[in-house]
Amino acid sequence: MLTRRQKDNIIKKFATHKGDTGSPKVQIALLTYEIEDLTKHLKHHKKDFSSRRGLLSKVVQRKKLLKYLKGESEARYEKLIKKLKIKG
């Protein structure tokens, strides 16, 4: 689970303007860091099926947001993919 301070840092890093918390870039970045955090958790707790379900839900949500962003602006999509170091 990300702390409030970690979330604030991620939001500042990916925000397009002050107070931006809902843009696709910010949402995708937050989901990416939450996915990484849950992946680390599941490596140690292999039988935690409720967390695994939450992880899969976050992956699907991020995939939908990435598809939306790609449709809106290919350049912003490519830039975000490189910055987050995820497959596109």
HELIX and SHEET records of a PDB file:
HELIX    1   1 ARG A    4  PHE A   14  1                                  11    
HELIX    2   2 PRO A   24  HIS A   44  1                                  21    
HELIX    3   3 PHE A   49  GLU A   72  1                                  24    
HELIX    4   4 GLU A   74  LEU A   84  1                                  11    
END                                                                             
